[in-house]
Amino acid sequence: ELLGNSSAVQFMTMRSEGNGKIEYSVGKFTGVEKVEEVRAKSGAGSITFKVNTTLEEGNLYVYVRHDGKIVGELAIGQDDVLTVENPTEGKYELCVAGESASFKMVIQITQN
């Protein structure tokens, strides 16, 4: 379920933070999972998700959801940017849906 609760099986997951970036490395993943989230502040001008995803095997879909709706997708195999202009208050979640996926992600999320 892309819009509901997370449900996934994953192995060999590593997460690290530094220099304003979050890095994930996942050895094997099947299901749907929220990777990161940000709460939109009242009066925020924009939220920007900059993501570089490298898929080593399997299938993977990377997207951002808010209030049960997908607000955008992010490409795999390159740097991609999704900017939500004038976001409404609430959680914006960076999510992945995969099937037997082995992947790495580098994420930067900014709010202005």
N, C-alpha and C positions, 0 to 999 in steps of 0.2 A: 504494500500500500504506500504509494509515493507521498500521499498527503497526510497520513495518519501517524500513528506511533511507530517508533523505530523497532525493527525486528531483524537481527542479523546474526550470522555466525562468522567470526573472523579469527584468524590465527596470526601470530607473529606481528603484532601491531606495535609500532614505535611512534612516539610523539615527542617533539622537542620544540622549544621556543627560544627566540633570540633575535635581536636586531629588528624587531617589529614584524617578524615572520613566524609562522607556525609550520612545522614540517611533519608530515605523516609518511610512514612507510608500512604497507600492509602486505603480508605474505600471501594471504588467501582470504577472500571476502565473498559472501553471498548474502543478499538481503537488502534492507534499506536502513540507513543510519544517519543521524544528525552528526555532522563533523564539528561544526562550530556554530555559535549563535551570537547575535548582537541585538541589543534592545535599542530601538529607535527612540531618540530623545525628542521631547516636544520642541518644535521649531527647527529640527535638523534640516539642513539643506540637502544632504545626500548621504547615502551609505555606498561605499565602493568595495566590491569583492574582487581582488586580483588573485587569480589562481593559475598555477601551472601544474597540470596533471600528466604524469607519464604512466601509461598503461602497459604493463609487461605481458599480461595474458588475461584472457577472459573478456567479459563485457562489463562496461561501466557507464553510468549516466550521472552527471554532476549538475546540480540545480540549486536554486534558492527558493524557499517557500516562506509565505507569510499568511497568517490567518487561514490555513488550510488550502492555499492556492499557490501554484507555481508561478513565481514572478519573473523567472528567467533561467536560462540554461547556460552552462559554461563548456567550452570546447575542450577536448582532450588532445594532448600531444603538442600544445603550444601555450604561451602566455595568453590568457583571456581575461577580460575585465567586464564586470557587470556593475553598472551604477544605477541605483534606485534614487531618482530625484524626488524631493519633497516627500519622504516616506511618512506613512501614518505611524502613530505610536504602536509599539508592540515588538514582538520577537521576529527577527529575520534569521532564518536558519539555512546554513550551507549544508546540503545533504548529498549523499551518494546512494545510488541503487546499483547493485552489481550481481553478477553471476560468475562464480569461480574466478574472481578478479584478483590480480596481483598488481599493485599500483603504488606510486609515490605522488605526494602533493606538497606544494609549497603555497601557503596562503597568506595574504595580507588583507586585513579588513580595516577600513578607515571610515570615520563618520565626521562630517563637517556641518 
